[in-house]
């Protein structure tokens, strides 16, 4: 297990990446790298559930990690599958004793040179969004304190992802509202602009806008925007 | 939006305030989406008419703007403070409806002269703002939600039409056209809405370039 000093730096680095320009894939890649460093695991993989609840591969510290995750998802068995389904950690699992539990995954992982595996749920209160997997080519045993450190890394990542989703949703919905509102406003402004330009009333201007939109097969909003951007008649 | 209107009325009851409004930001400034009563709505409209006030500030700075006594705001919002006070308003509290850096709108609560919100009511107000934010986002998160909600908002159509007319008549930007309208209304002691109605109906001629120029 890494030193406390380095661990503190790792948490600060993770927190720092949450600030601006958050890219979830980059973030998760960093997380798997940090988890590998912190735990000295030989491969780390991370899976997240999509909006239909199906696990998808997101990141790994190396190709072995990626291969192990993909194989679990393909065969629908393995430590991360169990961890996600049961919402609880799989700690200190010895692959040579897990052949009955994971009849396809365990032999494959053993053949690839791995001996031990751990899986930590990515969970916040009643939401489990994925799992973080650690693999060792030698027996990699975690004491309770070490398992807590890795779980803490997973927890930080979970909070970040959930928060980012909340922000993204709020942003998208707010933009939709503003877009719809601004369209209504632009149409009123355009009625005035056209009324002034063509010496008619705003109601008549609206009739002309609609006729123009119909005959030119263009959206009304486009006709309005054009009226607002066009140079005025002096 | 019936739910937001209810939440505004509840804010008034639970906070012992005199009015509450929820606004959202459009391209031309703040627009009212829900209100507890007509007086509150008129106060919010006053902020738009005068182009100043705590609601707009709260949205811009993404922080609550809390005023317990409009008589003590110094040079801030000179016109709005005086007009609101003459209508019996003593305190104004504007809370942005936001998640992180994403601002969706503002909740503004009005109090009568001599009344104000204490610490615990301010905290309650902040919680209500979050709850209103969530209700608004929830209502938007439906098929056609944005179009229905924006469609139900009262829109100051006459002012926007006048804005378009002045933009063409004076060959200025939309933003400048609105500024000119406000300045002209102020210099003649007219309500912006009334000035706009006169221009749109043709009862009044378009301003010339020097009228209302800053």
Interface residues (C-beta under 8 A of the other chain):
Chain A: X163 X166 X167 X169 X170 X171 X173 X174 X176 X177 X178 X179 X180 X181 X182 X183 X184 X185 X186 X188 X189 X190 X191 X192 X193 X194 X195 X196 X197 X201 X202 X227 X228 X232 X233 X234
Chain B: X24 X25 X26 X27 X28 X31 X98 X99 X100 X101 X102 X103 X104 X137 X140 X141 X145 X146 X147 X149 X150 X151 X153 X155 X157 X160 X161 X162 X163 X164 X165 X166 X167 X168 X169 X171 X174 X200 X202 X206
